[in-house]
């Protein structure tokens, strides 16, 4: 059937403060017959911060990751909007200029590596993109054993996967900013439209401008609650940190009760594939996922 | 010719009513602009519809507005494309931009905000497939004066003045003009392309929650002078913008302004340049912006992946390593972040080890040495890297003209600041002068 095999970059946060994402992705990949070849030697994407410090350093670090992926002969998959955006930025710069690539490959060659533009049709896609573009929603629908009927899900994309459009392949795939809606529907859930779906969670400035950061998170969670959402779903673990882990703090800043479950994309898919909330790591969230489980009549 | 329904968020200050939606039917070629549609509605249906415009060619910057929730220029957005976007979002979400994003939309629509039909029910019949109205709103983050006309003075211009938007040169002016190497101006060409339309301000997600944020337009303007070789106050400017709690470290890096800007200024990129320059000047800010950046960079050099607990600690109390001397703010912020660390511990989301700074493992085998080698390599050669992206997909041959680091590959257009350099192909969409 699917027979998809990818060089898998889990990112730092999925192995750090959101381990439930790493675990649920592994579980869901198995159920979808997606083979993951984990890039355990690869480095942090820099999350835009290293690029802010030194663009060439960020470009070289990510070229190394791409080269490690290309060594496997596979295309790359990530599970983090921020990785997607930071890596796409570097890939765009690398792909635009052969002289620059050669310069960067100088240091990589000392490590037996080389980044080659377009090698074997090399791409780097977030799980969300892969699910819709390569796996296909029809095939996904066939795998659903527990339709998310009656579950009202608010999509939350993460800035890095929706902007800037010119960098993120929207010319070729114009619907990438409505994929979460498509996936929610394919899983049998109901899409909740609310103001924050494509806005910023605030995480990048949580240590520098805490009030701005948490007000963003709190506002979006509040708007989703007001729109009747049972939960949010996000393909970005950094958004998850601000929307879930910081939710009690965000609630204080926006001065209202929150308490909305925030699921990682693989968790939402996993629920529809029949996985149990516990094996998806849902009890580890800060904002209780109990209401989602109640809605779906599954025990935690 | 095609028929469109435009749904305009209206507001008349002289009436006692709040804002309301009004739909107009217009008929025009899909290649014409949203502004053309509005002007037709104004001409044929309601002369009181207020919209600011002048050149109709994306030069004057007067017709900033939100179209289907996206900030931009009315004259630079084709109405056919706006229709496609409206249809797409309706199909995906079952909601129009008005229901999703406006303070008078959505629930407010149902709870009393009236949607009127214009001129005796002149709304055109929807085409065969379900067609969504094109939703048009005044720019965000500014007060509305009337309909689509916003008050640029109280936000946009006030913030522009905040950054001292003029040259502060060295000593007495020269007898003749300043002589500047053209290459030294490339770095600021992008920010010079700004036409002060306010679309970036309208789209800014930080300003949405912090009205005091200096914002994308003003900070891009600040970079225009910080990067200018003739300016003598670079360090003072950077010190000011780094120390302001609503300055360069209040930008949440959301890319909204990049997509909103009709001239390719990429304000967020200019803000990142300001941060980079502030770091290069050794400016330690009380917002821990530079400390955060340095902590991040150093952690990856040592560990390859992010030690999150270390990042938090180092951002607030850089380099403590046993000699605990955090700043007052550092201490305060560290204490504030404790509940955020403790909650996941309690939930067994993370083990104790992950919460202790410095216990994070480095990459396996010699992988960490490879990462360090990259740091050394970048440190060693001092090639000035031009930050613009240029060159075309699949056009490698052309890029060979650049020098080793790709620094020379940027080819500023002879016509100067009005052309955008960033984002490559976008330049072709510019309206010719």
Contacts between the chains, C-beta under 8 A, distances in Angstrom:
chain1	res1	chain2	res2	distance
A	12	B	305	4.4
A	12	B	306	3.8
A	12	B	308	7.5
A	13	B	306	7.2
A	13	B	308	7.2
A	15	B	305	7.2
A	16	B	305	7.8
A	16	B	306	6.4
A	16	B	307	8.0
A	16	B	308	4.8
A	16	B	350	7.4
A	16	B	354	6.4
A	16	B	360	7.8
A	17	B	308	5.4
A	17	B	344	6.3
A	17	B	349	7.1
A	17	B	350	5.8
A	17	B	354	7.0
A	18	B	349	7.7
A	19	B	349	6.9
A	19	B	350	6.7
A	20	B	349	7.0
A	40	B	363	7.9
A	40	B	364	6.2
A	41	B	363	6.0
A	41	B	364	6.3
A	41	B	365	7.2
A	41	B	367	4.0
A	41	B	370	7.9
A	43	B	300	6.5
A	43	B	304	4.6
A	43	B	305	6.5
A	43	B	363	6.7
A	43	B	367	7.7
A	43	B	371	5.2
A	44	B	300	4.9
A	44	B	304	6.7
A	44	B	305	5.0
A	44	B	306	5.3
A	46	B	296	7.8
A	46	B	300	7.1
A	47	B	296	7.4
A	47	B	306	7.8
A	48	B	253	5.7
A	48	B	272	7.8
A	49	B	292	7.3
A	49	B	293	5.7
A	49	B	296	4.4
A	49	B	297	7.3
A	50	B	296	6.6
A	50	B	297	5.7
A	50	B	300	6.5
A	51	B	272	7.3
A	52	B	272	4.8
A	52	B	275	5.3
A	52	B	276	6.1
A	52	B	293	6.0
A	53	B	276	6.7
A	53	B	279	6.6
A	53	B	293	5.3
A	53	B	294	7.6
A	53	B	296	7.6
A	53	B	297	5.0
A	54	B	276	7.7
A	54	B	297	7.6
A	54	B	378	6.3
A	55	B	385	5.9
A	55	B	387	5.6
A	56	B	378	5.3
A	56	B	383	7.7
A	56	B	385	5.0
A	56	B	405	7.3
A	57	B	297	7.6
A	57	B	374	7.1
A	57	B	375	6.8
A	57	B	378	4.6
A	60	B	374	4.9
A	60	B	377	7.1
A	60	B	378	6.2
A	61	B	300	7.3
A	61	B	371	7.0
A	61	B	374	5.9
A	64	B	370	6.9
A	64	B	371	7.5
A	64	B	374	6.5
A	85	B	255	7.8
A	92	B	389	6.0
A	93	B	389	5.5
A	95	B	393	6.9
A	96	B	389	5.5
A	96	B	390	6.3
A	96	B	391	3.9
A	96	B	392	7.4
A	96	B	393	7.7
A	96	B	399	6.9
A	96	B	409	7.9
A	96	B	424	7.0
A	97	B	390	7.4
A	97	B	391	4.9
A	97	B	399	4.3
A	97	B	402	6.2
A	97	B	406	4.4
A	97	B	409	5.5
A	98	B	396	4.1
A	98	B	399	4.9
A	98	B	400	6.5
A	99	B	399	5.6
A	99	B	400	6.1
A	99	B	402	4.8
A	99	B	403	7.1
A	99	B	404	6.4
A	99	B	405	7.8
A	99	B	406	5.3
A	99	B	409	7.1
A	100	B	399	7.4
A	100	B	402	7.2
A	100	B	405	6.5
A	100	B	406	3.2
A	100	B	409	7.4
A	102	B	404	7.9
A	103	B	383	7.9
A	103	B	404	5.3
A	103	B	405	5.4
A	103	B	406	6.9
A	106	B	377	7.5
A	107	B	373	6.3
A	107	B	374	5.8
A	107	B	377	4.1
A	110	B	373	6.6
A	111	B	370	4.6
A	111	B	373	6.9
A	117	B	396	7.6
A	159	B	253	7.1
A	159	B	254	4.3
A	159	B	255	5.4
A	159	B	256	7.6
A	160	B	255	7.5
A	162	B	255	8.0
A	163	B	254	7.0
A	163	B	255	3.5
A	163	B	256	6.5
A	163	B	258	6.5
A	163	B	259	5.0
A	164	B	255	5.2
A	164	B	258	4.5
A	164	B	259	5.3
A	164	B	266	7.9
A	164	B	423	7.4
A	165	B	259	6.0
A	166	B	423	5.2
A	166	B	424	7.9
A	166	B	425	7.8
A	166	B	426	6.4
A	174	B	88	7.7
A	175	B	88	7.1
A	175	B	92	7.7
A	178	B	88	6.7
A	178	B	89	7.2
A	178	B	92	3.7
A	178	B	93	7.4
A	181	B	92	4.4
A	181	B	93	5.7
A	182	B	92	7.1
A	191	B	92	7.6
A	191	B	93	5.8
A	191	B	94	6.9
A	193	B	93	4.3
A	193	B	94	6.6
A	193	B	95	4.0
A	193	B	99	6.8
A	193	B	100	5.1
A	194	B	100	7.1
A	195	B	100	6.2
A	195	B	101	5.6
A	197	B	100	7.9
A	199	B	205	5.5
A	199	B	208	7.9
A	199	B	254	7.3
A	200	B	205	4.5
A	200	B	206	7.7
A	200	B	252	4.9
A	200	B	253	7.8
A	200	B	254	3.8
A	200	B	256	7.7
A	202	B	209	7.8
A	202	B	252	5.7
A	204	B	252	5.4
A	204	B	253	4.4
A	205	B	206	7.7
A	205	B	249	6.7
A	205	B	250	6.6
A	205	B	251	7.3
A	205	B	252	5.0
A	205	B	253	7.5
A	207	B	288	5.9
A	207	B	292	5.4
A	207	B	311	7.9
A	207	B	312	6.6
A	207	B	315	4.5
A	207	B	316	7.1
A	207	B	333	7.0
A	207	B	337	7.9
A	208	B	249	4.2
A	208	B	250	7.4
A	208	B	287	4.8
A	208	B	288	5.9
A	208	B	289	4.9
A	208	B	292	6.1
A	208	B	315	7.9
A	209	B	206	7.7
A	209	B	210	7.3
A	209	B	245	6.8
A	209	B	246	8.0
A	209	B	249	6.1
A	209	B	250	4.5
A	209	B	252	7.6
A	209	B	287	6.7
A	210	B	333	6.9
A	210	B	336	7.0
A	211	B	210	7.1
A	212	B	206	5.6
A	212	B	209	5.6
A	212	B	210	4.6
A	212	B	213	7.2
A	212	B	250	5.7
A	212	B	252	6.6
A	213	B	252	6.9
A	215	B	209	4.0
A	215	B	210	7.2
A	216	B	205	6.7
A	216	B	206	7.9
A	216	B	208	7.8
A	216	B	209	5.3
A	216	B	252	6.7
A	219	B	209	6.4
A	226	B	107	7.5
A	227	B	106	7.7
A	245	B	340	6.1
A	245	B	343	6.7
A	245	B	344	6.1
A	245	B	349	7.9
A	246	B	340	5.8
A	248	B	339	7.0
A	248	B	343	7.1
A	249	B	336	7.9
A	249	B	339	6.7
A	249	B	340	6.2
A	283	B	347	7.3
A	284	B	344	7.4
A	284	B	347	5.2
A	284	B	348	6.4
A	284	B	349	4.0
A	285	B	347	7.2
A	285	B	349	7.4
A	286	B	343	5.1
A	286	B	344	6.6
A	286	B	347	6.4
A	286	B	349	7.5
